Amino acid sequence: MTTPVRRTLVPVNDELMDVELQVVPDCPNEAPAADLLRSALSLAGLTSQRFVVTVIADDQEAFRLGFAGSPTILINGSDPFVGSEQSSGLTCRLYRRPDGHTSSLPDLWDLRDALTSAARDDAPAGQAHDG
């Protein structure tokens, strides 16, 4: 079984939650997804929150993890964009946008809202972030 490769992209500093970007090898959307995630974290007031990138290298790992396609963003192990039409596998992923179109990336504001909600749920009393 292949072990996922982890690469830290944002400095560790006062981390509130577990944020992971899952991609397939050589995913053309890895850099845009990482940029989008950084922007959403910033908009949520979570500039010191780190995330890791995990490369899902084979179908066996993809199915074991329930990987919904590349790129997938997990917050505390949950996919805020999971849909009933999403299947597991080593594939590209499409996201439904607020305007009804599909995109290879989630909507920035939807991602910001998911991060803000998770940060509020995980923050100790009196330390919730206002996004």
DSSP file (Angstrom, degrees, kcal/mol; ACC not computed):
  #  RESIDUE AA STRUCTURE BP1 BP2  ACC     N-H-->O    O-->H-N    N-H-->O    O-->H-N    TCO  KAPPA ALPHA  PHI   PSI    X-CA   Y-CA   Z-CA
    1    1 A M              0   0    0      0, 0.0     2,-0.3     0, 0.0     0, 0.0   0.000 360.0 360.0 360.0 136.5    0.0    0.0    0.0
    2    2 A T        -     0   0    0      1,-0.0    56,-0.1     0, 0.0    55,-0.1  -0.606 360.0-136.1 -81.2 136.7    1.3    3.5   -0.9
    3    3 A T        -     0   0    0     -2,-0.3    52,-0.1     1,-0.1    -1,-0.0  -0.800  28.6-109.9 -92.0 131.7    1.7    6.0    1.9
    4    4 A P        -     0   0    0      0, 0.0     2,-0.5     0, 0.0    52,-0.1  -0.274  28.1-124.0 -60.2 145.0    0.5    9.5    1.0
    5    5 A V  E     -A   55   0A   0     50,-0.9    50,-1.6     2,-0.0     2,-0.4  -0.782  25.3-157.2 -89.5 131.2    3.1   12.1    0.6
    6    6 A R  E     +A   54   0A   0     -2,-0.5     2,-0.4    48,-0.2    48,-0.2  -0.932  13.1 179.5-114.2 134.0    2.7   15.2    2.8
    7    7 A R  E     -A   53   0A   0     46,-1.5    46,-1.9    -2,-0.4     2,-0.4  -0.990  23.6-136.4-131.3 123.5    4.1   18.6    2.1
    8    8 A T  E     +A   52   0A   0     -2,-0.4    44,-0.2    44,-0.2     4,-0.0  -0.666  25.2 173.8 -79.7 128.8    3.6   21.6    4.5
    9    9 A L        +     0   0    0     42,-1.6    -1,-0.1    -2,-0.4    43,-0.1   0.624  62.5  47.8-109.6 -19.3    2.8   24.7    2.5
   10   10 A V  S    S-     0   0    0     41,-0.7    41,-0.2    38,-0.0    -1,-0.2  -0.981  93.9-100.6-126.9 136.2    1.9   27.2    5.1
   11   11 A P        -     0   0    0      0, 0.0     2,-0.4     0, 0.0    -2,-0.1  -0.200  37.9-112.9 -57.1 142.3    4.0   27.9    8.3
   12   12 A V        +     0   0    0     37,-0.1     2,-0.2    38,-0.1    37,-0.1  -0.637  57.4 140.3 -76.2 127.7    2.7   26.2   11.5
   13   13 A N  S    S-     0   0    0     35,-0.7    37,-0.0    -2,-0.4     0, 0.0  -0.660  72.5 -20.7-172.1 108.9    1.6   28.9   13.9
   14   14 A D  S    S-     0   0    0     -2,-0.2     2,-0.2     1,-0.2    34,-0.1   0.906  78.0-166.9  55.4  46.9   -1.5   28.9   16.2
   15   15 A E        -     0   0    0      1,-0.1    -1,-0.2    34,-0.1    34,-0.1  -0.442  17.0-175.9 -69.7 136.6   -3.2   26.2   14.2
   16   16 A L        +     0   0    0      1,-0.2     2,-0.3    -2,-0.2    -1,-0.1   0.721  62.0   7.9-101.8 -30.1   -6.9   25.7   15.0
   17   17 A M  S    S-     0   0    0     33,-0.2     2,-0.7     2,-0.0    33,-0.2  -0.882  78.0 -92.1-148.6 172.5   -7.9   22.8   12.8
   18   18 A D        -     0   0    0     -2,-0.3    58,-4.2    -3,-0.1     2,-0.5  -0.856  42.0-179.6 -96.2 114.8   -6.7   20.1   10.5
   19   19 A V  E     +B   75   0A   0     -2,-0.7    33,-1.8    31,-0.4     2,-0.4  -0.971   1.8 179.6-120.2 128.7   -6.8   21.3    6.9
   20   20 A E  E     -Bc  74  52A   0     54,-2.6    54,-3.1    -2,-0.5     2,-0.6  -0.990  20.4-156.0-133.9 135.9   -5.7   19.1    4.0
   21   21 A L  E     -Bc  73  53A   0     31,-3.3    33,-2.7    -2,-0.4     2,-0.5  -0.957  18.4-161.5-107.8 115.7   -5.5   19.5    0.3
   22   22 A Q  E     +Bc  72  54A   0     50,-3.5    50,-2.5    -2,-0.6     2,-0.3  -0.849  17.9 163.8-102.4 133.2   -5.6   16.1   -1.5
   23   23 A V  E     - c   0  55A   0     31,-2.5    33,-3.3    -2,-0.5     3,-0.1  -0.936  35.9-115.0-140.9 161.5   -4.4   15.8   -5.1
   24   24 A V    >   -     0   0    0     -2,-0.3     3,-1.5    31,-0.2    33,-0.2  -0.578  58.8 -72.5 -87.4 161.9   -3.4   13.2   -7.6
   25   25 A P  T 3  S+     0   0    0      0, 0.0    -1,-0.1     0, 0.0    30,-0.0  -0.291 118.0   3.1 -55.9 136.7    0.2   13.2   -8.9
   26   26 A D  T 3  S+     0   0    0      1,-0.2    29,-0.0    -3,-0.1    -2,-0.0   0.769  85.1 179.2  58.7  30.2    0.9   16.1  -11.2
   27   27 A C    X   -     0   0    0     -3,-1.5     3,-1.4     1,-0.2     4,-0.4  -0.458  26.4-147.2 -62.9 124.9   -2.5   17.6  -10.8
   28   28 A P  T 3  S+     0   0    0      0, 0.0    -1,-0.2     0, 0.0     3,-0.1   0.686  97.9  54.6 -68.2 -15.4   -2.8   20.8  -12.9
   29   29 A N  T 3> S+     0   0    0      1,-0.1     4,-2.4     2,-0.1     5,-0.2   0.385  80.1  93.4 -98.1   3.6   -5.1   22.2  -10.2
   30   30 A E  H <> S+     0   0    0     -3,-1.4     4,-2.5     2,-0.2     5,-0.2   0.961  89.3  41.8 -61.3 -53.0   -2.8   21.7   -7.2
   31   31 A A  H  > S+     0   0    0     -4,-0.4     4,-2.5     1,-0.2     5,-0.2   0.933 116.8  47.3 -64.1 -46.7   -1.2   25.2   -7.3
   32   32 A P  H  > S+     0   0    0      0, 0.0     4,-2.5     0, 0.0    -1,-0.2   0.891 113.4  49.6 -61.4 -36.5   -4.5   27.0   -8.1
   33   33 A A  H  X S+     0   0    0     -4,-2.4     4,-2.6     2,-0.2    -2,-0.2   0.906 110.8  49.2 -67.5 -40.8   -6.2   25.0   -5.3
   34   34 A A  H  X S+     0   0    0     -4,-2.5     4,-2.4     2,-0.2    -1,-0.2   0.912 112.6  48.0 -63.8 -41.8   -3.4   25.9   -2.8
   35   35 A D  H  X S+     0   0    0     -4,-2.5     4,-2.4     2,-0.2    -2,-0.2   0.916 112.0  49.6 -63.2 -43.2   -3.7   29.5   -3.8
   36   36 A L  H  X S+     0   0    0     -4,-2.5     4,-2.7     2,-0.2    -2,-0.2   0.913 110.9  49.9 -61.9 -43.1   -7.5   29.4   -3.4
   37   37 A L  H  X S+     0   0    0     -4,-2.6     4,-2.6     2,-0.2    -2,-0.2   0.910 110.1  50.0 -64.1 -42.9   -7.1   27.8    0.0
   38   38 A R  H  X S+     0   0    0     -4,-2.4     4,-2.3     2,-0.2    -1,-0.2   0.921 112.3  48.4 -60.1 -43.7   -4.6   30.4    1.2
   39   39 A S  H  X S+     0   0    0     -4,-2.4     4,-2.7     2,-0.2    -2,-0.2   0.915 111.9  48.4 -63.1 -44.1   -7.0   33.2    0.0
   40   40 A A  H  X S+     0   0    0     -4,-2.7     4,-1.7     2,-0.2    -1,-0.2   0.903 111.0  50.5 -65.2 -41.1   -9.9   31.6    1.8
   41   41 A L  H  <>S+     0   0    0     -4,-2.6     5,-3.2     2,-0.2    -1,-0.2   0.915 112.0  48.3 -61.5 -42.3   -7.9   31.2    5.0
   42   42 A S  H ><5S+     0   0    0     -4,-2.3     3,-1.7     1,-0.2     5,-0.2   0.931 110.7  49.6 -63.4 -46.4   -6.9   34.9    4.8
   43   43 A L  H 3<5S+     0   0    0     -4,-2.7    -1,-0.2     1,-0.3    -2,-0.2   0.793 109.1  53.9 -63.5 -27.4  -10.4   36.0    4.2
   44   44 A A  T 3<5S-     0   0    0     -4,-1.7    -1,-0.3    -5,-0.2    -2,-0.2   0.451 119.2-112.2 -84.6  -0.7  -11.5   33.9    7.2
   45   45 A G  T < 5S+     0   0    0     -3,-1.7    -3,-0.2    -4,-0.2     3,-0.2   0.744  85.1 120.9  76.7  23.0   -8.9   35.7    9.4
   46   46 A L    > < +     0   0    0     -5,-3.2     3,-1.6    -6,-0.2    -4,-0.2  -0.341  19.0 144.3-114.6  49.0   -6.9   32.5    9.7
   47   47 A T  T 3  S+     0   0    0      1,-0.3    -1,-0.2    -5,-0.2    -5,-0.1   0.720  72.9  50.4 -65.4 -21.5   -3.6   33.6    8.2
   48   48 A S  T 3  S+     0   0    0     -3,-0.2   -35,-0.7   -34,-0.1     2,-0.3   0.470  83.1 113.0 -94.8  -1.3   -1.6   31.5   10.6
   49   49 A Q    <   -     0   0    0     -3,-1.6     2,-0.2   -37,-0.1   -34,-0.1  -0.540  56.4-150.4 -71.7 130.2   -3.5   28.3    9.9
   50   50 A R        -     0   0    0     -2,-0.3   -31,-0.4   -33,-0.2     2,-0.3  -0.542  11.6-167.9 -94.5 165.1   -1.4   25.7    8.1
   51   51 A F        -     0   0    0    -41,-0.2   -42,-1.6    -2,-0.2   -41,-0.7  -0.977  10.8-138.8-145.4 159.2   -2.5   23.0    5.7
   52   52 A V  E     -Ac   8  20A   0    -33,-1.8   -31,-3.3    -2,-0.3     2,-0.5  -0.858  10.0-136.0-116.3 153.3   -0.8   20.0    4.2
   53   53 A V  E     -Ac   7  21A   0    -46,-1.9   -46,-1.5    -2,-0.3     2,-0.5  -0.944  18.5-165.1-107.2 127.4   -0.9   18.6    0.7
   54   54 A T  E     -Ac   6  22A   0    -33,-2.7   -31,-2.5    -2,-0.5     2,-0.6  -0.961  10.4-146.5-114.6 124.8   -1.4   14.9    0.4
   55   55 A V  E     -Ac   5  23A   0    -50,-1.6   -50,-0.9    -2,-0.5     2,-0.8  -0.812   7.0-150.7 -91.4 119.8   -0.7   13.2   -2.9
   56   56 A I        -     0   0    0    -33,-3.3   -53,-0.0    -2,-0.6    14,-0.0  -0.818  17.8-176.7 -91.7 108.2   -3.0   10.2   -3.5
   57   57 A A        +     0   0    0     -2,-0.8     2,-0.3   -33,-0.2    -1,-0.2   0.704  51.7  21.0 -89.6 -21.9   -0.8    8.0   -5.7
   58   58 A D  S  > S-     0   0    0    -56,-0.1     4,-2.2     1,-0.1     3,-0.1  -0.951  73.4-107.5-147.4 165.8   -3.0    5.0   -6.6
   59   59 A D  H  > S+     0   0    0     -2,-0.3     4,-2.8     1,-0.2     5,-0.3   0.856 114.6  58.5 -60.3 -38.1   -6.6    3.8   -6.9
   60   60 A Q  H  > S+     0   0    0      1,-0.2     4,-2.2     2,-0.2    -1,-0.2   0.931 110.0  42.7 -60.3 -46.1   -6.3    1.6   -3.8
   61   61 A E  H  > S+     0   0    0      2,-0.2     4,-2.3     1,-0.2     6,-0.3   0.898 112.6  54.5 -65.8 -40.9   -5.4    4.6   -1.6
   62   62 A A  H  X>S+     0   0    0     -4,-2.2     5,-2.6     1,-0.2     4,-0.9   0.928 112.4  42.3 -59.6 -46.8   -8.1    6.7   -3.3
   63   63 A F  H  <5S+     0   0    0     -4,-2.8     3,-0.3     3,-0.2    -1,-0.2   0.885 112.0  54.4 -69.4 -38.2  -10.8    4.1   -2.6
   64   64 A R  H  <5S+     0   0    0     -4,-2.2    -1,-0.2    -5,-0.3    -2,-0.2   0.887 115.6  39.6 -61.3 -39.3   -9.6    3.5    1.0
   65   65 A L  H  <5S-     0   0    0     -4,-2.3    -1,-0.2    -5,-0.1    -2,-0.2   0.568 108.6-121.1 -85.9 -10.3   -9.8    7.2    1.8
   66   66 A G  T  <5 -     0   0    0     -4,-0.9    -3,-0.2    -3,-0.3     2,-0.2   0.829  41.1-168.1  69.4  30.6  -13.0    7.8   -0.1
   67   67 A F      < -     0   0    0     -5,-2.6    22,-2.2    -6,-0.3    -1,-0.2  -0.346  14.4-159.3 -59.7 120.7  -11.1   10.3   -2.2
   68   68 A A        -     0   0    0      1,-0.3    19,-0.2    20,-0.2    -1,-0.2   0.372  52.7 -77.3 -88.0   3.9  -13.6   12.3   -4.2
   69   69 A G  S    S-     0   0    0     20,-0.1    -1,-0.3    24,-0.1    23,-0.3  -0.406  71.2 -26.2 118.2 164.9  -11.1   13.5   -6.9
   70   70 A S  B    S+e   92   0B   0     21,-2.8    23,-2.1     1,-0.2   -47,-0.2  -0.812 117.9  26.0-103.1 127.8   -8.4   16.0   -7.3
   71   71 A P  S    S+     0   0    0      0, 0.0     2,-0.4     0, 0.0   -48,-0.2   0.544  76.3 165.4 -90.4 147.8   -8.3   18.6   -5.8
   72   72 A T  E     -B   22   0A   0    -50,-2.5   -50,-3.5    -2,-0.1     2,-0.5  -0.989  20.9-154.1-122.3 134.8  -10.2   17.8   -2.5
   73   73 A I  E     -B   21   0A   0     -2,-0.4     2,-0.4   -52,-0.2     8,-0.3  -0.944  10.1-166.5-110.2 124.2  -10.1   20.0    0.5
   74   74 A L  E     -B   20   0A   0    -54,-3.1   -54,-2.6    -2,-0.5     2,-0.5  -0.914   6.4-163.7-110.3 137.1  -10.7   18.4    3.9
   75   75 A I  E >  S-BD  19  78A   0      3,-3.0     3,-1.8    -2,-0.4   -56,-0.2  -0.975  83.0 -17.6-120.5 115.4  -11.4   20.4    7.1
   76   76 A N  T 3  S-     0   0    0    -58,-4.2    -1,-0.1    -2,-0.5   -57,-0.1   0.871 130.0 -54.1  53.5  38.7  -11.0   18.3   10.2
   77   77 A G  T 3  S+     0   0    0    -59,-0.4     2,-0.4     1,-0.2    -1,-0.3   0.402 117.3 110.4  82.0  -2.6  -11.2   15.2    8.0
   78   78 A S  B <   -D   75   0A   0     -3,-1.8    -3,-3.0     4,-0.0    -1,-0.2  -0.831  65.1-133.6-110.3 145.6  -14.5   16.2    6.5
   79   79 A D    >   -     0   0    0     -2,-0.4     3,-1.4    -5,-0.2    -5,-0.2  -0.848  12.4-165.0 -95.2 108.2  -15.2   17.3    2.9
   80   80 A P  T 3  S+     0   0    0      0, 0.0    -1,-0.1     0, 0.0    -6,-0.1   0.601  88.8  48.1 -70.6  -7.5  -17.4   20.5    3.0
   81   81 A F  T 3  S+     0   0    0     -8,-0.3    15,-0.2     2,-0.1    -7,-0.0   0.194  76.5 139.9-116.2  14.6  -18.3   20.0   -0.6
   82   82 A V    <   -     0   0    0     -3,-1.4     2,-0.3     2,-0.0    -4,-0.0  -0.334  29.6-172.5 -62.8 138.8  -19.2   16.4   -0.7
   83   83 A G    >   -     0   0    0      1,-0.1     3,-1.6     4,-0.0    -2,-0.1  -0.921  37.3-115.5-131.8 158.1  -22.2   15.7   -2.9
   84   84 A S  T 3  S+     0   0    0     -2,-0.3    -1,-0.1     1,-0.3    -2,-0.0   0.759 115.5  57.5 -64.7 -23.4  -24.3   12.6   -3.5
   85   85 A E  T 3  S+     0   0    0      2,-0.1     2,-0.3    -3,-0.0    -1,-0.3   0.540  84.8 103.9 -83.7  -6.2  -23.1   12.5   -7.2
   86   86 A Q    <   -     0   0    0     -3,-1.6     2,-0.3     7,-0.0   -17,-0.1  -0.602  52.6-168.5 -81.5 131.5  -19.4   12.3   -6.1
   87   87 A S        -     0   0    0     -2,-0.3     2,-0.3   -19,-0.2    -2,-0.1  -0.778  23.6-106.2-114.5 163.7  -17.7    8.9   -6.4
   88   88 A S        +     0   0    0     -2,-0.3     2,-0.2     2,-0.1   -20,-0.2  -0.623  62.2  93.5 -88.3 146.4  -14.4    7.8   -5.0
   89   89 A G  S    S-     0   0    0    -22,-2.2     2,-1.6    -2,-0.3   -20,-0.1  -0.808  81.0 -66.2 154.0 169.8  -11.4    7.2   -7.2
   90   90 A L  S    S+     0   0    0     -2,-0.2     2,-0.3   -21,-0.1   -31,-0.1  -0.649  87.8 112.3 -83.9  85.6   -8.2    8.6   -8.8
   91   91 A T  S    S-     0   0    0     -2,-1.6   -21,-2.8   -24,-0.1     2,-0.2  -0.883  71.9 -85.3-148.6 170.8   -9.9   11.2  -10.9
   92   92 A C  B     -e   70   0B   0     -2,-0.3     2,-0.4   -23,-0.3   -69,-0.0  -0.522  44.8-134.4 -79.5 156.8  -10.3   14.9  -11.4
   93   93 A R        -     0   0    0    -23,-2.1     2,-0.4    11,-0.2   -24,-0.1  -0.890  11.6-157.3-117.9 145.8  -13.0   16.6   -9.4
   94   94 A L        -     0   0    0     -2,-0.4     2,-0.4     8,-0.0    10,-0.2  -0.960   8.2-154.0-119.4 142.0  -15.7   19.1  -10.4
   95   95 A Y  E     -F  103   0C   0      8,-3.4     8,-2.0    -2,-0.4     2,-0.5  -0.912  18.1-124.9-114.3 139.8  -17.4   21.5   -8.0
   96   96 A R  E     -F  102   0C   0     -2,-0.4    11,-0.3     6,-0.2     6,-0.2  -0.744  30.8-147.2 -81.5 125.3  -20.9   23.0   -8.4
   97   97 A R    >   -     0   0    0      4,-3.5     3,-2.3    -2,-0.5    -1,-0.0  -0.492  26.3-104.6 -90.6 162.4  -20.6   26.8   -8.2
   98   98 A P  T 3  S+     0   0    0      0, 0.0    -1,-0.1     0, 0.0    -2,-0.0   0.798 121.8  57.5 -56.9 -28.7  -23.3   29.1   -6.8
   99   99 A D  T 3  S-     0   0    0      2,-0.1     3,-0.1     1,-0.1    -3,-0.0   0.442 121.5-107.5 -83.2   2.4  -24.2   30.1  -10.4
  100  100 A G  S <  S+     0   0    0     -3,-2.3    -1,-0.1     1,-0.3     2,-0.0   0.192  83.2 117.2  94.3 -16.7  -24.9   26.5  -11.3
  101  101 A H        -     0   0    0     -5,-0.1    -4,-3.5     1,-0.1    -1,-0.3  -0.286  62.6-118.9 -76.1 168.2  -21.8   26.0  -13.4
  102  102 A T  E     +F   96   0C   0     -6,-0.2     2,-0.3    -3,-0.1    -6,-0.2  -0.794  30.1 179.0-108.5 155.9  -19.1   23.5  -12.6
  103  103 A S  E     -F   95   0C   0     -8,-2.0    -8,-3.4    -2,-0.3     4,-0.1  -0.968  41.1-119.5-148.8 159.1  -15.5   24.3  -11.9
  104  104 A S  S    S+     0   0    0     -2,-0.3   -11,-0.2   -10,-0.2    -8,-0.1   0.520 102.1  49.4 -78.2  -4.9  -12.3   22.4  -11.0
  105  105 A L  S    S-     0   0    0    -10,-0.2   -10,-0.2   -73,-0.0     3,-0.1  -0.960  89.7-110.3-131.7 150.0  -12.1   24.5   -7.8
  106  106 A P        -     0   0    0      0, 0.0     2,-0.2     0, 0.0    -9,-0.1  -0.304  49.9 -83.4 -70.6 164.7  -14.7   25.3   -5.2
  107  107 A D     >  -     0   0    0    -11,-0.3     4,-2.4     1,-0.1     5,-0.2  -0.493  34.5-131.3 -67.9 135.2  -16.1   28.8   -4.8
  108  108 A L  H  > S+     0   0    0      1,-0.2     4,-2.5     2,-0.2     5,-0.1   0.899 105.8  46.5 -54.9 -46.0  -13.8   31.1   -2.8
  109  109 A W  H  > S+     0   0    0      2,-0.2     4,-2.4     1,-0.2    -1,-0.2   0.850 110.9  51.5 -72.6 -34.4  -16.6   32.4   -0.6
  110  110 A D  H  > S+     0   0    0      2,-0.2     4,-2.1     1,-0.2    -1,-0.2   0.900 112.1  47.6 -65.4 -40.3  -18.1   28.9    0.1
  111  111 A L  H  X S+     0   0    0     -4,-2.4     4,-2.4     2,-0.2    -2,-0.2   0.916 111.0  50.9 -66.2 -43.2  -14.6   27.7    1.1
  112  112 A R  H  X S+     0   0    0     -4,-2.5     4,-2.7     1,-0.2    -2,-0.2   0.925 110.3  49.8 -58.9 -44.5  -14.1   30.7    3.3
  113  113 A D  H  X S+     0   0    0     -4,-2.4     4,-2.5     1,-0.2    -1,-0.2   0.894 110.2  50.1 -62.4 -40.6  -17.5   30.1    5.0
  114  114 A A  H  X S+     0   0    0     -4,-2.1     4,-2.2     2,-0.2    -1,-0.2   0.904 113.3  46.0 -64.9 -41.6  -16.6   26.4    5.6
  115  115 A L  H  X S+     0   0    0     -4,-2.4     4,-2.5     2,-0.2    -2,-0.2   0.912 112.8  49.7 -66.9 -42.9  -13.3   27.3    7.2
  116  116 A T  H  X S+     0   0    0     -4,-2.7     4,-2.2    -5,-0.2    -2,-0.2   0.919 111.7  48.7 -62.3 -44.4  -14.8   30.1    9.3
  117  117 A S  H  X S+     0   0    0     -4,-2.5     4,-2.2     1,-0.2    -1,-0.2   0.921 112.7  47.2 -62.4 -45.0  -17.5   27.7   10.5
  118  118 A A  H  X S+     0   0    0     -4,-2.2     4,-1.9     1,-0.2    -1,-0.2   0.886 111.0  52.1 -65.2 -38.7  -15.0   25.0   11.4
  119  119 A A  H  X S+     0   0    0     -4,-2.5     4,-1.8     1,-0.2    -1,-0.2   0.902 110.6  47.9 -65.2 -40.2  -12.7   27.5   13.2
  120  120 A R  H  < S+     0   0    0     -4,-2.2    -1,-0.2     1,-0.2    -2,-0.2   0.893 112.0  49.8 -66.4 -39.2  -15.6   28.7   15.3
  121  121 A D  H  < S+     0   0    0     -4,-2.2    -1,-0.2     1,-0.2    -2,-0.2   0.837 119.0  38.3 -67.2 -32.4  -16.6   25.1   16.1
  122  122 A D  H  < S+     0   0    0     -4,-1.9    -2,-0.2    -5,-0.1    -1,-0.2   0.641  90.8 105.2 -94.7 -16.9  -13.0   24.2   17.1
  123  123 A A  S  < S-     0   0    0     -4,-1.8     5,-0.2    -5,-0.2     3,-0.1  -0.395  76.4-111.9 -70.5 139.2  -12.0   27.4   18.9
  124  124 A P    >   -     0   0    0      0, 0.0     3,-2.5     0, 0.0     4,-0.2  -0.308  55.6 -72.0 -60.6 154.4  -11.8   27.3   22.7
  125  125 A A  T 3  S+     0   0    0      1,-0.3     0, 0.0     2,-0.2     0, 0.0  -0.204 124.0  17.2 -51.0 133.0  -14.4   29.5   24.4
  126  126 A G  T 3  S+     0   0    0     -3,-0.1    -1,-0.3     1,-0.0    -3,-0.0   0.417 111.0  81.3  84.3  -1.5  -13.6   33.2   24.0
  127  127 A Q    <   +     0   0    0     -3,-2.5    -2,-0.2    -7,-0.1    -1,-0.0   0.207  53.4 136.2-121.6  16.0  -11.2   32.5   21.1
  128  128 A A        -     0   0    0     -5,-0.2     2,-0.3    -4,-0.2    -8,-0.1  -0.369  53.0-124.5 -63.8 142.4  -13.5   32.2   18.1
  129  129 A H        -     0   0    0    -13,-0.2     2,-0.7    -2,-0.0    -1,-0.1  -0.701  10.1-137.4 -89.0 138.7  -12.3   34.0   15.0
  130  130 A D              0   0    0     -2,-0.3   -14,-0.0     1,-0.1    -1,-0.0  -0.881 360.0 360.0 -94.6 116.0  -14.6   36.5   13.3
  131  131 A G              0   0    0     -2,-0.7   -86,-0.1   -18,-0.1    -1,-0.1   0.436 360.0 360.0 -88.2 360.0  -14.3   36.0    9.6
